[in-house]
Amino acid sequence: PDCPKPKSALSKRMAEVAASPSNPFHLFSKCDGESHRGAVPTHSVDVFTPMCTNRTAPLAITVLATCTVRDVIGFVMYKYTRDARKPALKEDLKAYCMRICEEGDVDMEFPPLDARENIVKFGFGSLAFMEVHAQSVPKKPTIVVTVSMPGSGFSRIQVDSTEIAMKDLLSKVLKKRRIFRTGHEYVLEKSNRPGKPINGDSTLASMKTLEFSLVKENSLQDRDPDNLSQSPETNVEVTLTSHLYQSYQVVMLHKLRANTDVQLGISGSRLEVDPVQQKRSAIFASKEKPVSYDMTSIVYCELMEEKTSGRATFRILHDTGTDFKHHDFESDADVTKEIVRKISLILESTMRTERHREFMASRPKATLKKSSMAGLT
């Protein structure tokens, strides 16, 4: 007897599609960029669906970089329906929109993304798919954990449950602080019990506290508990002294020309970048010009990357009045952290403009990832 010929993967998929209920959004399946990775530009994003009642995980999608926000809405509706998520969707694309969100928390203060714009323009790593007329999103109860880092301020981490393992909390902290190391070089300890590393398999519930410190493993025996960093809200003396003028010698990074040694002067009212004269031939002399910024034009300063060489890079972003531009710098890790902390403390006590607050709330996630070392030229 003749043996049945094995079906190809394509034939199986076509049979599955034919056997499945009709998907009214199947035309948007052409936006799928998963099979085109590496061949053409694509864009990946996690899409949260707050209205969904039978699934909580976001839709992890990859679309072609040419897609508009409207295309992405259609593709999300296609996958939502294909995965049999509930409740069923209306067949009108205009009834839905994409909103800014962070780890599933939707920011209703900002308007939905313009459906006509290209999705790549926004650059967000996560978005929320919602009905246009939704007034609010049911908020899940969240737990906020405060993690201090000596010499580098503190971070607040949101978790959904106190049953989270401390090793998973550590991963969240390292990711948020953009520490690109093995992870084994850092440990968490209770803020009120310095020098005693926490077992990663323990749960947050067993800690009986929500305040921790992130420290290097090899510094546990050397630290004085009295020197642990304090939150800016409680350390008034540090906040006041941060406004005093201080200068640092750092390297200004450029993408298309040689990096420049500069003197970075910081006070509560001004930020100055002054090139350091180099003893070299005129051919290779620095073309950098001294610049000075009013501190009210500075939007943020953040640590970008901490290297195993003991160096670290940081970024300062300023408002030109019509656009936002940045400078990237590099220095010793300790100096970098001191600069970041000093500027951050100044900004915390400076009145922020509405324009700056909107930018900070909506800036793409990409700016929070590892720096490409691209400074202004």
ZISUL-V717789 format. One line per field, one symbol per residue. ss: DSSP state (a for helix, b for strand, c for the rest). phi: phi as a letter, one per 40 degrees, with the letter a starting at -180 (. if undefined). Layout:
ss->???
phi->???
//
This chain:
ss->ccccccccaaaaaaaaaaaccccccaaaaaabcaaacccccbbbbbbbccccccccccbbbbbbcccbaaaaaaaaaaaaaaccccccccccaaabbbbbbbccbbcccccccccccbaaaccccbbbbbbcccccccccccbbbbbbcccccbbbbbbcccccbaaaaaaaaaaacccccccccbbbbbccccccbcccccbcaaacccbbbbbbaaacccccaaaccccccccaaaaaaccccbbbbbbbbccccccbbbbbbbcccbbbbbbccccccaaaccccccbbbbaaabbbbbbbbbccccbbbbbbbbbccccbbbbbbbbbaaaaaaaaaaaaaaaacccccaaaaaaaaaccaaaaccccccccc
phi->.cccccccccccccccccccdcbcbcccccccbdcbdgcbcbbbacbcbdccbbabccccbbbcccccccdcdccccccdcccfcbcccccccccbabbcabfgcccccbccccccccccdcgccaabcacdcccabdcccbbbbbbcbdgagabbbcbcaccccccccdcccccccfccbcgccbbbacccbcgbccccccccdccgabbbbbbcdcbcccccdccccbcdcbcccccccccccabbcbbccbcbaccbcbbbbbacbbbbbbdccbcacccbccccbcbbbccccccabacbabcccgcababbbbbchbabbbbbbbaddccdcccdccccccccbbcccccccccccbcdcdcccdccgcccb
//
